Amino acid sequence: MWRRTRFTQRLGIDYPIVQGPFGSGLSSTRLAAAVSNAGGLGSYGAHILGPEEIRATVAELRTRTGRPFNLNLWVPLPGEAALTLTESEFAAESARFASARAEFGLPAPTAPATYAAADFSRQLEAVIEARPPVASFVFGPPPQAAVEEMKRRGIVTMAAATTVDEAVALERAGIELVVASGSDAGGHRPSFLRAAGESLVGTFSLIPQIVDAVSVPVIAAGGIADGRGVAAALMLGADGAQVGTAFLACDESNASEGHKAELVKPSARWTSLTRAYTGRLARGIRTPMMMELERDAEVPPYPIRAWFTSPLRKAAAKAARPERQALWSGQAAGLVRRRTAAQCFAALIETTERAWRRSAAPS
């Protein structure tokens, strides 16, 4: 039976379905709890939160659900936290966005002490202290000592791989669940052993290769928006499926109304991978802002470009200007509908059941 896998048994959940963790403030405790309460694994992307916010988020999730949930962090890549700009480089990048700031009435920025959104080591300490049932990571595994401490405290660890080599590295690091993140997925590509542009493997090519390479349960992610994708992932050997864009469009997500509206338009079928918004490769719906930023000959790396564009993206969301936002979306957006999380989850169960029965029916 498709509902019972090593993944569901490990966590004690009813269905092998994970709600993808959304970064950039797009997650909500309402959405994560709704998915967990429905029998899946709800997730919250916490990479921009400080330690106290992480503790408060875990506490709030515990008031909303008694079922397992997942808190997600970004592991900084080597040297990333120390990246900086010279005075002239800062002035040039600031000037690049002067007209956009004026459009939204934003002041000119002053150079920060650090461009990093948060201190990862302090975030990790807060996660270990708060003890969410599941802690997941992108851009590699956390330090070995932290992995061992989380295991000691009963926190199940999960991390994303975009290649077979990354999956093997995660298992060797002691990670208990590996997310096979195909290039179909929306948002940032979480590659960590090689450049993201060199690690673009489609989800349904990636799943069986990772399943063959590791012994831990594998969760498929990328381009899965209905039960046909869930069933296909399980048939290829995955123990679960992660659904992102379909849940991002739900009422309970923290995406702006403009973002949600764009996800269900026919134009959402056209997405691109771009570094223009944040300096790190990510998939989103093509917008005038994306095309404008892609004219830049050089884009400062993450987190510098993200620091400059973040206020603009937030202002555009507040002003209901989706054409000026980063509209993260996977390649299966054409299957997405506006609905509540409970309705979305029920539809996933129904369509997975239907696809599973069809696959088992005699020809």
C-alpha positions as CSV (number, residue, x, y, z in Angstrom):
1,M,0.0,0.0,0.0
2,W,1.4,3.4,-1.0
3,R,0.6,5.1,2.3
4,R,3.0,2.9,4.3
5,T,6.7,3.5,3.7
6,R,9.9,3.7,5.7
7,F,9.4,7.4,5.9
8,T,5.9,7.3,7.4
9,Q,7.0,4.6,9.8
10,R,10.0,6.5,10.9
11,L,8.0,9.6,11.7
12,G,4.7,8.0,12.6
13,I,2.7,10.0,10.1
14,D,-0.2,8.8,7.9
15,Y,0.9,9.7,4.4
16,P,4.3,10.0,2.7
17,I,3.7,13.6,1.7
18,V,5.9,16.5,2.8
19,Q,4.9,20.2,2.4
20,G,8.0,21.9,1.0
21,P,9.6,24.5,3.3
22,F,9.4,28.0,1.8
23,G,12.1,30.6,2.5
24,S,12.0,34.3,2.2
25,G,9.1,34.6,4.7
26,L,6.7,32.6,2.6
27,S,6.1,29.9,5.2
28,S,3.4,30.1,7.8
29,T,2.7,28.1,11.0
30,R,-1.0,27.8,9.8
31,L,0.1,26.0,6.6
32,A,2.6,23.7,8.3
33,A,0.2,22.7,11.0
34,A,-2.6,22.1,8.5
35,V,-0.5,19.7,6.6
36,S,0.7,17.9,9.7
37,N,-2.8,17.7,11.1
38,A,-4.0,16.1,7.8
39,G,-1.4,13.3,8.2
40,G,1.5,14.6,6.2
41,L,4.7,16.4,7.3
42,G,4.2,20.2,7.4
43,S,7.3,22.4,7.1
44,Y,8.5,25.9,8.0
45,G,11.4,27.6,6.3
46,A,13.3,29.4,9.0
47,H,16.5,30.5,7.3
48,I,15.8,34.3,7.9
49,L,14.7,33.9,11.5
50,G,16.8,34.8,14.5
51,P,17.2,32.4,17.5
52,E,14.3,33.8,19.5
53,E,12.0,33.7,16.4
54,I,13.0,30.1,15.8
55,R,12.1,29.1,19.4
56,A,8.8,31.0,19.2
57,T,7.9,29.4,15.8
58,V,8.5,25.9,17.2
59,A,6.4,26.8,20.3
60,E,3.6,28.1,18.1
61,L,3.7,25.0,15.9
62,R,3.3,22.9,19.0
63,T,0.2,24.8,19.9
64,R,-1.3,24.2,16.4
65,T,-0.5,20.5,16.0
66,G,0.4,17.5,18.0
67,R,1.8,15.7,14.9
68,P,5.4,15.8,13.6
69,F,6.5,18.9,11.7
70,N,9.7,20.1,10.1
71,L,11.9,23.2,10.5
72,N,14.2,24.1,7.7
73,L,17.6,26.0,7.7
74,W,20.1,27.0,5.1
75,V,23.7,25.9,5.7
76,P,26.1,28.7,4.6
77,L,28.4,27.7,1.8
78,P,32.2,28.1,2.6
79,G,33.2,31.8,2.7
80,E,29.7,33.0,2.1
81,A,29.3,34.8,5.5
82,A,32.4,36.8,4.9
83,L,31.5,38.2,1.5
84,T,31.6,42.0,1.3
85,L,31.9,44.9,-1.2
86,T,34.3,47.7,-1.5
87,E,32.9,51.2,-1.1
88,S,32.8,51.7,-4.9
89,E,31.2,48.3,-5.5
90,F,28.5,49.1,-2.9
91,A,27.8,52.4,-4.5
92,A,27.5,50.8,-7.9
93,E,25.1,48.1,-6.7
94,S,23.1,50.6,-4.8
95,A,22.8,52.8,-7.9
96,R,21.5,49.8,-9.8
97,F,18.4,49.9,-7.7
98,A,17.9,53.6,-7.2
99,S,15.0,53.9,-9.6
100,A,13.3,50.9,-8.1
101,R,13.7,52.3,-4.6
102,A,12.2,55.6,-5.7
103,E,9.2,53.7,-7.2
104,F,8.4,52.3,-3.8
105,G,9.5,55.3,-1.7
106,L,12.4,53.4,-0.1
107,P,15.5,55.2,1.3
108,A,19.0,54.6,0.0
109,P,20.7,51.8,2.0
110,T,23.9,52.1,4.1
111,A,26.5,49.3,4.0
112,P,25.8,46.6,6.6
113,A,28.3,44.9,8.9
114,T,27.3,41.7,7.3
115,Y,25.1,40.8,4.4
116,A,24.0,37.4,5.9
117,A,20.3,37.2,6.8
118,A,21.1,35.4,10.1
119,D,23.9,33.8,12.2
120,F,23.7,30.1,11.3
121,S,25.5,28.8,14.3
122,R,23.0,30.6,16.6
123,Q,20.1,29.4,14.5
124,L,21.3,25.9,14.8
125,E,21.7,26.2,18.6
126,A,18.1,27.4,18.8
127,V,16.8,24.5,16.7
128,I,18.7,22.0,18.9
129,E,17.3,23.6,22.0
130,A,13.7,23.8,20.6
131,R,13.7,20.2,19.5
132,P,11.3,20.2,16.5
133,P,10.4,16.7,15.5
134,V,12.3,17.1,12.2
135,A,15.1,19.5,11.2
136,S,15.9,19.8,7.6
137,F,18.8,21.5,5.8
138,V,19.6,22.7,2.3
139,F,23.1,23.5,0.9
140,G,24.7,20.6,2.7
141,P,24.6,19.0,6.1
142,P,25.2,20.9,9.3
143,P,28.4,20.3,11.3
144,Q,28.9,16.7,12.4
145,A,28.7,17.5,16.1
146,A,25.3,19.1,15.5
147,V,24.0,16.1,13.6
148,E,25.0,13.8,16.4
149,E,23.4,16.1,19.0
150,M,20.2,16.3,17.1
151,K,20.1,12.5,16.9
152,R,20.8,12.3,20.7
153,R,17.9,14.6,21.3
154,G,15.5,12.7,19.1
155,I,15.4,15.2,16.2
156,V,15.1,13.5,12.9
157,T,17.4,15.0,10.3
158,M,16.6,15.5,6.6
159,A,18.6,17.3,3.9
160,A,18.4,18.0,0.2
161,A,20.6,16.6,-2.6
162,T,20.6,17.6,-6.2
163,T,23.0,14.9,-7.3
164,V,23.9,11.3,-6.4
165,D,27.2,12.4,-5.0
166,E,25.4,14.9,-2.7
167,A,23.0,12.2,-1.5
168,V,25.9,9.9,-0.6
169,A,27.7,12.7,1.2
170,L,24.5,13.4,3.3
171,E,24.2,9.8,4.3
172,R,27.8,9.6,5.3
173,A,27.2,12.7,7.4
174,G,24.6,10.9,9.4
175,I,21.5,12.5,7.8
176,E,18.5,10.2,8.2
177,L,16.3,11.3,5.3
178,V,17.5,12.5,1.9
179,V,15.4,14.8,-0.3
180,A,16.1,14.2,-4.0
181,S,15.6,17.7,-5.3
182,G,15.2,17.8,-9.0
183,S,15.8,20.8,-11.2
184,D,12.0,21.0,-11.8
185,A,11.6,22.5,-8.3
186,G,10.7,26.1,-7.6
187,G,12.9,28.3,-5.5
188,H,16.6,28.0,-4.9
189,R,18.7,25.1,-6.1
190,P,20.3,23.6,-2.9
191,S,23.5,22.3,-4.5
192,F,26.6,22.1,-2.4
193,L,29.3,19.9,-3.9
194,R,29.4,21.5,-7.3
195,A,27.9,24.7,-8.8
196,A,24.2,24.6,-9.1
197,G,24.3,25.1,-12.9
198,E,26.4,21.9,-13.1
199,S,23.9,20.0,-10.9
200,L,20.7,20.3,-12.9
201,V,19.1,16.8,-12.9
202,G,15.4,16.4,-13.5
203,T,13.4,14.9,-10.6
204,F,12.4,11.6,-12.3
205,S,15.9,11.0,-13.5
206,L,17.3,11.8,-10.1
207,I,15.0,9.7,-7.9
208,P,16.0,6.1,-9.0
209,Q,19.7,7.0,-9.1
210,I,19.7,8.3,-5.5
211,V,17.5,5.4,-4.3
212,D,20.1,3.0,-5.7
213,A,23.0,4.9,-4.1
214,V,21.9,5.3,-0.5
215,S,20.3,3.1,2.1
216,V,18.3,5.8,3.9
217,P,14.7,6.7,2.9
218,V,14.5,9.1,-0.1
219,I,11.9,11.9,-0.4
220,A,11.3,13.0,-4.0
221,A,11.0,16.8,-4.7
222,G,10.5,19.0,-7.8
223,G,7.6,19.1,-10.2
224,I,5.3,17.1,-8.0
225,A,1.9,18.9,-7.7
226,D,-0.7,16.2,-7.8
227,G,-1.1,12.5,-7.0
228,R,0.2,11.3,-10.3
229,G,3.6,12.8,-9.4
230,V,3.4,11.3,-5.9
231,A,2.6,7.9,-7.2
232,A,5.3,8.1,-9.9
233,A,7.9,9.1,-7.3
234,L,6.9,6.1,-5.1
235,M,7.0,3.7,-8.0
236,L,10.6,4.9,-8.7
237,G,11.6,3.8,-5.2
238,A,11.1,7.0,-3.2
239,D,9.7,6.6,0.3
240,G,7.9,10.0,0.1
241,A,7.1,13.0,-2.0
242,Q,7.6,16.7,-1.3
243,V,5.1,19.1,-2.7
244,G,6.0,22.8,-2.9
245,T,4.3,25.0,-5.4
246,A,0.8,23.5,-4.9
247,F,1.0,24.3,-1.2
248,L,2.5,27.8,-1.8
249,A,-0.7,28.7,-3.7
250,C,-2.9,27.7,-0.7
251,D,-4.8,30.2,1.4
252,E,-2.7,29.5,4.5
253,S,0.7,30.2,2.9
254,N,2.4,33.5,3.6
255,A,2.9,34.2,-0.1
256,S,1.3,37.5,-1.2
257,E,-2.1,37.4,-2.8
258,G,-0.4,38.6,-6.0
259,H,2.1,35.7,-5.9
260,K,-0.7,33.2,-5.4
261,A,-2.8,34.7,-8.2
262,E,0.2,34.4,-10.6
263,L,0.8,30.7,-9.7
264,V,-2.6,29.7,-11.1
265,K,-2.4,31.7,-14.4
266,P,-1.4,30.1,-17.7
267,S,1.8,32.2,-17.7
268,A,3.0,30.2,-14.7
269,R,3.9,27.4,-17.1
270,W,6.9,29.4,-18.1
271,T,9.6,29.5,-15.4
272,S,13.3,30.2,-15.5
273,L,16.4,29.5,-13.5
274,T,18.0,32.8,-12.6
275,R,20.6,34.3,-10.2
276,A,19.2,37.8,-10.8
277,Y,17.2,38.1,-7.6
278,T,19.5,36.8,-5.0
279,G,22.8,35.9,-6.6
280,R,22.0,32.2,-6.2
281,L,20.4,30.0,-8.9
282,A,16.6,29.8,-8.3
283,R,13.5,28.9,-10.3
284,G,10.6,31.3,-10.7
285,I,7.9,32.7,-13.0
286,R,9.4,35.0,-15.6
287,T,8.5,38.6,-14.7
288,P,9.5,42.1,-16.0
289,M,11.8,42.5,-13.0
290,M,13.6,39.2,-13.7
291,M,14.2,40.1,-17.3
292,E,15.4,43.6,-16.3
293,L,17.8,42.2,-13.7
294,E,19.1,39.6,-16.1
295,R,20.6,42.4,-18.3
296,D,23.3,42.9,-15.7
297,A,26.6,41.6,-16.9
298,E,27.6,40.6,-13.4
299,V,25.5,39.7,-10.4
300,P,27.0,39.9,-6.9
301,P,26.8,36.5,-5.2
302,Y,24.4,35.5,-2.4
303,P,23.8,37.0,0.1
304,I,24.9,40.3,-1.3
305,R,22.4,40.6,-4.2
306,A,19.6,39.2,-1.9
307,W,20.3,41.9,0.6
308,F,19.8,44.6,-2.0
309,T,16.7,43.1,-3.6
310,S,14.9,42.0,-0.4
311,P,13.4,45.4,0.6
312,L,12.2,45.9,-3.0
313,R,10.6,42.5,-3.2
314,K,8.8,43.0,0.1
315,A,7.6,46.5,-1.0
316,A,6.3,45.0,-4.3
317,A,4.4,42.3,-2.4
318,K,2.9,44.9,0.0
319,A,1.9,47.1,-3.0
320,A,0.3,44.2,-4.9
321,R,2.9,44.5,-7.7
322,P,3.7,40.9,-8.6
323,E,5.6,41.9,-11.7
324,R,8.2,43.4,-9.3
325,Q,8.4,40.3,-7.1
326,A,10.4,37.1,-7.2
327,L,7.6,34.7,-8.0
328,W,9.2,31.4,-7.0
329,S,7.5,28.4,-8.7
330,G,8.2,24.9,-9.9
331,Q,7.6,23.6,-13.4
332,A,4.4,21.9,-12.4
333,A,2.6,25.1,-11.7
334,G,0.1,24.4,-14.5
335,L,-1.4,21.8,-12.2
336,V,-1.9,24.1,-9.3
337,R,-5.2,25.4,-8.0
338,R,-6.2,28.0,-5.4
339,R,-7.7,26.2,-2.4
340,T,-7.2,25.6,1.3
341,A,-4.4,23.4,2.6
342,A,-6.9,20.8,3.7
343,Q,-8.4,20.7,0.2
344,C,-5.0,20.5,-1.5
345,F,-4.0,17.7,0.8
346,A,-7.2,15.8,0.2
347,A,-6.8,16.2,-3.5
348,L,-3.3,14.8,-3.3
349,I,-4.6,11.7,-1.5
350,E,-7.4,11.2,-3.9
351,T,-5.3,11.5,-7.0
352,T,-2.5,9.4,-5.6
353,E,-5.0,6.6,-4.8
354,R,-6.4,6.8,-8.3
355,A,-3.0,6.7,-10.0
356,W,-1.9,3.9,-7.7
357,R,-5.0,1.8,-8.5
358,R,-4.5,2.4,-12.2
359,S,-0.9,1.2,-12.1
360,A,-2.0,-1.9,-10.3
361,A,-4.9,-2.7,-12.6
362,P,-4.4,-5.6,-15.0
363,S,-3.8,-4.5,-18.6
